Amino acid sequence: MIIYKVFYKNYESKRGELMGTLPERRKDLRGKTEVQSGLRWAKLRFGHMVKDENSIFVVPNKLDLGIDTQVT
């Protein structure tokens, strides 16, 4: 499973601000890279919250549900 952390560029503080996270539920990314797939979805989901949609960027994070959910 891929989890996308969605950020936007805050030019005043010169850093990225976290907007939210999006879980990728598809196994097939339909010929796109992880970043392209997540960025398209993030712009559709969070584009109305910012003035410039081009200031949105994503950071993909792979999560293995078999290993990462175990408590030791």
C-alpha positions in Angstrom: 0.0 0.0 0.0 1.2 3.5 -0.8 0.5 6.4 1.4 0.9 9.9 -0.1 1.7 12.8 2.1 0.3 15.9 0.5 2.1 19.3 1.0 1.9 22.7 -0.4 4.7 25.2 -0.8 4.5 28.1 1.8 6.6 30.8 0.3 6.4 33.0 3.3 8.0 30.5 5.7 9.9 28.8 2.9 8.8 25.3 3.8 6.2 22.7 2.9 2.9 22.6 4.9 1.2 19.3 5.4 -2.3 19.3 4.0 -3.2 15.7 4.5 -2.6 12.1 3.5 -4.1 9.9 0.8 -4.0 6.1 0.7 -3.6 4.5 -2.7 -5.9 1.6 -3.0 -5.2 0.5 -6.5 -2.5 -2.1 -7.2 -2.1 -1.0 -10.8 -1.0 2.7 -11.2 -2.1 2.6 -14.9 1.3 3.2 -16.4 2.1 6.2 -14.2 4.8 6.6 -11.6 3.9 6.8 -7.9 4.5 10.6 -7.9 2.4 11.3 -11.0 -0.5 9.2 -9.8 -0.4 10.8 -6.3 0.0 14.3 -7.6 -3.0 14.1 -9.9 -5.2 12.8 -7.1 -3.9 15.4 -4.7 -4.6 18.2 -7.1 -8.2 16.9 -7.6 -8.7 16.5 -3.8 -6.9 19.5 -2.4 -6.7 21.9 -5.4 -9.6 24.1 -4.2 -7.8 24.8 -0.9 -4.8 26.7 -2.4 -4.5 29.6 -4.8 -2.0 27.9 -7.1 -2.4 24.1 -7.8 1.2 24.0 -8.9 2.4 24.6 -5.4 1.1 21.2 -4.3 3.5 18.3 -4.1 3.4 14.7 -2.8 5.8 12.4 -1.0 5.0 8.7 -1.5 5.6 6.3 1.4 5.2 2.5 0.9 3.6 0.7 3.8 3.7 -3.0 4.1 0.6 -4.0 6.1 2.0 -7.3 7.1 5.1 -6.0 8.7 4.3 -2.3 9.6 1.1 -3.1 11.6 2.7 -5.6 14.0 3.2 -4.4 17.5 6.4 -5.7 19.2 
